[in-house]
Amino acid sequence: MIAKILKLDKKLFDGEAREVVLPAVEGEMCLLPNHISSVVMLKKGEIKVFKPTGEYPAVFEISGGVCSFFDNKAVFIVS
């Protein structure tokens, strides 16, 4: 899947991911390839992007935002 993490003033991440763990308002959530389409509100916490190569995740601190997942593309607009 493709993951993009964007702030109003810069792009934090744009690339392939095998898994993304995110701090949803309802609790921690994991997106995997072919996940059902969804829009999720985010709370303060960490977005962890696991790359296909299996290395340690890229971790991004956020204070809130929204995530949309459609057609194997996750787009995060965060603050």
C-alpha positions in Angstrom: 0.0 0.0 0.0 1.0 3.6 -0.4 1.1 5.9 2.7 1.3 9.7 2.7 1.5 11.7 6.0 1.1 15.4 5.4 1.1 18.5 7.6 -0.1 21.9 6.3 3.5 23.1 5.7 5.4 19.9 4.8 5.3 16.2 3.8 6.4 13.8 6.5 6.2 10.6 4.6 5.4 9.4 1.1 6.1 5.8 0.2 5.4 2.1 0.3 4.2 0.5 3.6 3.3 -3.0 4.6 1.5 -1.9 7.8 0.6 1.4 9.4 -0.4 1.7 13.1 -2.3 4.8 14.0 -3.8 6.5 17.1 -7.5 6.5 16.2 -10.0 8.3 18.5 -11.6 5.0 19.2 -8.2 3.3 20.0 -5.1 2.1 18.3 -5.7 0.8 14.8 -3.7 -1.1 12.2 -4.0 -0.7 8.4 -2.8 -3.5 6.2 -3.0 -3.8 2.4 -6.5 -4.4 1.1 -8.1 -3.0 4.3 -11.7 -1.9 4.0 -12.1 1.7 2.9 -12.5 4.1 5.8 -12.1 7.6 7.2 -10.7 7.8 10.7 -10.3 10.7 13.2 -6.9 10.7 14.9 -5.9 11.7 18.4 -2.5 12.7 19.9 0.0 9.9 19.6 2.3 8.2 17.1 1.8 7.0 13.6 4.2 4.0 12.9 4.9 3.1 9.3 6.4 -0.3 8.7 8.1 -0.4 5.4 8.1 -3.6 3.1 11.8 -4.2 3.7 11.1 -5.2 7.4 13.2 -2.6 9.0 12.2 -0.7 12.2 9.2 1.5 11.7 9.3 5.2 10.9 7.6 7.0 13.8 5.8 10.3 13.6 4.4 12.2 16.6 1.1 13.9 15.9 -1.4 15.9 18.0 -4.4 15.0 15.9 -5.8 14.7 12.4 -7.7 12.5 10.0 -6.8 9.5 7.8 -8.6 8.3 4.7 -7.9 4.8 3.3 -9.2 3.9 -0.3 -7.7 1.7 -3.0 -4.7 0.7 -1.0 -3.7 4.4 -0.4 -3.6 5.8 3.1 -3.5 9.6 3.3 -3.0 11.3 6.7 -3.6 15.0 7.3 -2.1 15.7 10.7 -1.2 18.5 13.1 
